[in-house]
Amino acid sequence: MKKDEMHLGDHVYVICRNPHTASVAMIQEAEVADNPNKAGDKALFLYELYYEFADEDAIFPTFDEAQRIYRQIYDED
């Protein structure tokens, strides 16, 4: 999902790696919010922090879609 396809207040699902254990990834819900560091821009509000969008972010509109891709990447049932 691209940043320009999202609207403020949308709830999206992100596949993210655990920063303490690189081999662990999980699906987390995030909210599309105003970027407090760049007026008029959007950011992801996740873990009580704002994250700027990056091209490599794995963002999905539904949990089911995120889970399907997660399973493809990590080969889980």
Short mmCIF file of the C-alpha atoms (twelve columns), coordinates in Angstrom:
data_MODEL
# 
_entry.id   MODEL 
# 
loop_
_atom_site.group_PDB 
_atom_site.id 
_atom_site.type_symbol 
_atom_site.label_atom_id 
_atom_site.label_alt_id 
_atom_site.label_comp_id 
_atom_site.label_asym_id 
_atom_site.label_seq_id 
_atom_site.Cartn_x 
_atom_site.Cartn_y 
_atom_site.Cartn_z 
_atom_site.pdbx_PDB_model_num 
ATOM 1  C CA . MET A 1  0.000  0.000   0.000  1 
ATOM 2  C CA . LYS A 2  1.419  3.404   -0.994 1 
ATOM 3  C CA . LYS A 3  1.395  6.500   1.194  1 
ATOM 4  C CA . ASP A 4  -0.801 8.430   -1.247 1 
ATOM 5  C CA . GLU A 5  -3.459 5.665   -1.023 1 
ATOM 6  C CA . MET A 6  -3.849 6.213   2.739  1 
ATOM 7  C CA . HIS A 7  -5.916 8.826   4.530  1 
ATOM 8  C CA . LEU A 8  -5.485 10.354  7.960  1 
ATOM 9  C CA . GLY A 9  -7.144 8.153   10.556 1 
ATOM 10 C CA . ASP A 10 -6.874 4.947   8.489  1 
ATOM 11 C CA . HIS A 11 -5.867 1.884   10.457 1 
ATOM 12 C CA . VAL A 12 -3.347 -0.215  8.561  1 
ATOM 13 C CA . TYR A 13 -1.244 -3.280  9.313  1 
ATOM 14 C CA . VAL A 14 2.529  -3.281  9.152  1 
ATOM 15 C CA . ILE A 15 4.942  -6.184  9.016  1 
ATOM 16 C CA . CYS A 16 7.845  -5.063  11.161 1 
ATOM 17 C CA . ARG A 17 10.953 -6.628  12.587 1 
ATOM 18 C CA . ASN A 18 11.713 -6.724  16.267 1 
ATOM 19 C CA . PRO A 19 14.573 -4.229  16.741 1 
ATOM 20 C CA . HIS A 20 16.112 -6.442  19.436 1 
ATOM 21 C CA . THR A 21 15.888 -9.732  17.522 1 
ATOM 22 C CA . ALA A 22 16.295 -9.279  13.766 1 
ATOM 23 C CA . SER A 23 15.014 -12.774 12.982 1 
ATOM 24 C CA . VAL A 24 11.620 -12.016 14.569 1 
ATOM 25 C CA . ALA A 25 8.902  -10.178 12.667 1 
ATOM 26 C CA . MET A 26 5.292  -9.474  13.540 1 
ATOM 27 C CA . ILE A 27 2.169  -7.799  12.240 1 
ATOM 28 C CA . GLN A 28 1.230  -4.619  14.077 1 
ATOM 29 C CA . GLU A 29 -1.705 -2.286  13.673 1 
ATOM 30 C CA . ALA A 30 -0.810 1.370   13.048 1 
ATOM 31 C CA . GLU A 31 -2.741 4.549   12.375 1 
ATOM 32 C CA . VAL A 32 -2.073 7.018   9.577  1 
ATOM 33 C CA . ALA A 33 -1.567 10.376  11.292 1 
ATOM 34 C CA . ASP A 34 -0.295 13.887  10.677 1 
ATOM 35 C CA . ASN A 35 3.487  13.923  10.698 1 
ATOM 36 C CA . PRO A 36 4.459  16.183  13.623 1 
ATOM 37 C CA . ASN A 37 7.864  16.842  12.016 1 
ATOM 38 C CA . LYS A 38 6.625  17.771  8.503  1 
ATOM 39 C CA . ALA A 39 3.496  19.885  8.186  1 
ATOM 40 C CA . GLY A 40 1.047  18.504  5.630  1 
ATOM 41 C CA . ASP A 41 2.741  15.093  5.490  1 
ATOM 42 C CA . LYS A 42 1.561  11.732  6.820  1 
ATOM 43 C CA . ALA A 43 3.276  9.344   9.215  1 
ATOM 44 C CA . LEU A 44 2.533  6.001   10.823 1 
ATOM 45 C CA . PHE A 45 1.642  6.118   14.505 1 
ATOM 46 C CA . LEU A 46 2.964  2.844   15.888 1 
ATOM 47 C CA . TYR A 47 4.185  1.903   19.391 1 
ATOM 48 C CA . GLU A 48 3.213  5.392   20.603 1 
ATOM 49 C CA . LEU A 49 5.745  6.912   18.155 1 
ATOM 50 C CA . TYR A 50 5.512  8.557   14.733 1 
ATOM 51 C CA . TYR A 51 7.359  6.920   11.851 1 
ATOM 52 C CA . GLU A 52 7.914  8.489   8.471  1 
ATOM 53 C CA . PHE A 53 6.971  6.319   5.530  1 
ATOM 54 C CA . ALA A 54 9.769  4.491   3.713  1 
ATOM 55 C CA . ASP A 55 9.616  2.818   0.301  1 
ATOM 56 C CA . GLU A 56 10.414 -0.576  1.832  1 
ATOM 57 C CA . ASP A 57 7.590  -0.468  4.404  1 
ATOM 58 C CA . ALA A 58 5.241  -3.461  4.203  1 
ATOM 59 C CA . ILE A 59 1.848  -1.814  4.837  1 
ATOM 60 C CA . PHE A 60 -1.527 -3.458  4.227  1 
ATOM 61 C CA . PRO A 61 -5.146 -2.310  4.481  1 
ATOM 62 C CA . THR A 62 -6.322 -5.453  6.303  1 
ATOM 63 C CA . PHE A 63 -4.889 -7.898  8.817  1 
ATOM 64 C CA . ASP A 64 -5.771 -10.822 6.529  1 
ATOM 65 C CA . GLU A 65 -3.735 -9.408  3.656  1 
ATOM 66 C CA . ALA A 66 -0.782 -8.702  5.952  1 
ATOM 67 C CA . GLN A 67 -1.003 -12.225 7.351  1 
ATOM 68 C CA . ARG A 68 -1.106 -13.777 3.856  1 
ATOM 69 C CA . ILE A 69 2.085  -11.956 2.828  1 
ATOM 70 C CA . TYR A 70 3.719  -12.645 6.202  1 
ATOM 71 C CA . ARG A 71 3.148  -16.356 5.684  1 
ATOM 72 C CA . GLN A 72 4.580  -16.193 2.160  1 
ATOM 73 C CA . ILE A 73 7.712  -14.435 3.395  1 
ATOM 74 C CA . TYR A 74 8.248  -16.491 6.529  1 
ATOM 75 C CA . ASP A 75 6.802  -19.747 5.164  1 
ATOM 76 C CA . GLU A 76 4.465  -20.334 8.101  1 
ATOM 77 C CA . ASP A 77 1.127  -22.110 8.173  1 
# 
